[in-house]
Amino acid sequence: MTASPQSVLRFNGTSDYISVPDSESLQLSAYTVEVWIKPSGKPNQVWKGIVGKPGRNYNIWIHNTGYVHHRFHTKGSTNTGAPNTTKRSLKWNQWSHVAITNDGKTAKTYINGQLKKEGATGGALIVDQTPLYLARNLDGKSDNYFKGQLADIRIWNQVHSQDEIKNLMGQRLKGDEAGLVAYWPLNEGSGTIAKDQTNSNNQGTIHGGTWEQEELDFITPSLPTEPLPETELIALQVDNGQYLCTEKGGGSSVVANRDKIGPWETLTLHQLGDSKVAIQADNGQYICAEGGGGSSVVANRDKIGPWETFTLHQLGDSKVAIQAENGQYLCAEGGGGGSVVANRDKIGPWETFVYQTIAATTPQLAQSVATFDGKNDYIEVPYKPELNPAKFTLSCWAKVEGSQGKWRSPVTCRTDGPQGGYILYA
């Protein structure tokens, strides 16, 4: 799927940077800090500052040999840190996602969703009440400016797991996610304000910098969407127009080769929170990505577990992508007409489904009916001329029980008048 050009900010490596005033929301004793980074060639200095605060509450530096330097502040030192990643962990002139986490006991460094290094903190974190800087010396000096591009900087007041980092690193956020205290997409395209998309109001001032357009195929734009009901009936249409089907209504494989929506193509979607969903087949069993992803998709599980839990990405225009536990996406092989698997790393046409809601059938309420024994039960209405018109239409619902001979009359009008009468036989 071709990415649309997005605005990104380029720093010149000599004087461009962003400053953010200190706030209570940025004073953290546990954190996850994330940034997409694209260095323009090998740095001309040993160290380049990426994001952090003087005092080193939580800092990301890069070395000119290509490793990530994760620093933090403890009672013992303002230069405590996780072990450095290996040399050439970062590639010059390529986008990489860097994330650091610290819960006060263990500090970790991730690159592109993979854990690279971790180590004990050696003590509780010290919170620094200092400004935040991006793309310059993080100790407050006018030096060590970063040359390249930065995008989608996020600061959380909680520690994210590797799975959470992998699941969110390629998705633009809305800004209201739990624990998110600062979020600068850096996609304004103009101006000197780096807008914080959270309610923390941590607006940054851009000093210099050049706005550019670039296809960021690693970031899926976040589109405004209406919240989905907790449970609803849906059908999923694949690229060739056919529908996803749980064979035999469940208990077997999942395919994408049906032209119409029937019971086997009707699914119950359960909202589990945080964009997590479970999908139930007609027989009550749940759809499962075998092994948590990387293999086939079946509909034969009786309970919801990690393999039966999916992340639903809303792409706009009623289109969705469905992500398995291992981070790979559900795919209708060939765009439809065959099997459904969960082994794709990116969202393309075969991994895009049209989400169609199906109106639930309103259950019929029980109503009273009259039952007759076929021997001497009947209803009699006194004769009136209005009940015996010259022209009429006569109808009734009748349910015959058992064998009661050749003819039975549900409705009869007998009279000696000029119009005669009528009999409805069943």
Sequence and secondary structure as in RCSB ss.txt:
>XXXX:A:sequence
MTASPQSVLRFNGTSDYISVPDSESLQLSAYTVEVWIKPSGKPNQVWKGIVGKPGRNYNIWIHNTGYVHHRFHTK
GSTNTGAPNTTKRSLKWNQWSHVAITNDGKTAKTYINGQLKKEGATGGALIVDQTPLYLARNLDGKSDNYFKGQL
ADIRIWNQVHSQDEIKNLMGQRLKGDEAGLVAYWPLNEGSGTIAKDQTNSNNQGTIHGGTWEQEELDFITPSLPT
EPLPETELIALQVDNGQYLCTEKGGGSSVVANRDKIGPWETLTLHQLGDSKVAIQADNGQYICAEGGGGSSVVAN
RDKIGPWETFTLHQLGDSKVAIQAENGQYLCAEGGGGGSVVANRDKIGPWETFVYQTIAATTPQLAQSVATFDGK
NDYIEVPYKPELNPAKFTLSCWAKVEGSQGKWRSPVTCRTDGPQGGYILYA
>XXXX:A:secstr
    EEEEEEEESSS EEEE   GGG  SSEEEEEEEEE SS SSSEEEEEE TT SEEEEEETTS EEEEE BS
S SSEE     TT S TTS EEEEEEE SSEEEEEETTEEEEEEE SS B      EEESS TTS S    EEEE
EEEEEESS   HHHHHHHTTB   S  TTEEEEE     SSSEE   STT   EEEES EEEEEE TT B     
    SEEEEEEE TTS EEEEGGGSSSBEEEEESS  GGG EEEEEEETTEEEEE TTS EEEEGGGSSSBEEEE
ESS  GGG EEEEEEETTEEEEE TTS EEEEGGGSSSBEEEEESS  GGG EEEEEE               SS
S        GGGS SS          S   S   SEEE   STT  EEE  
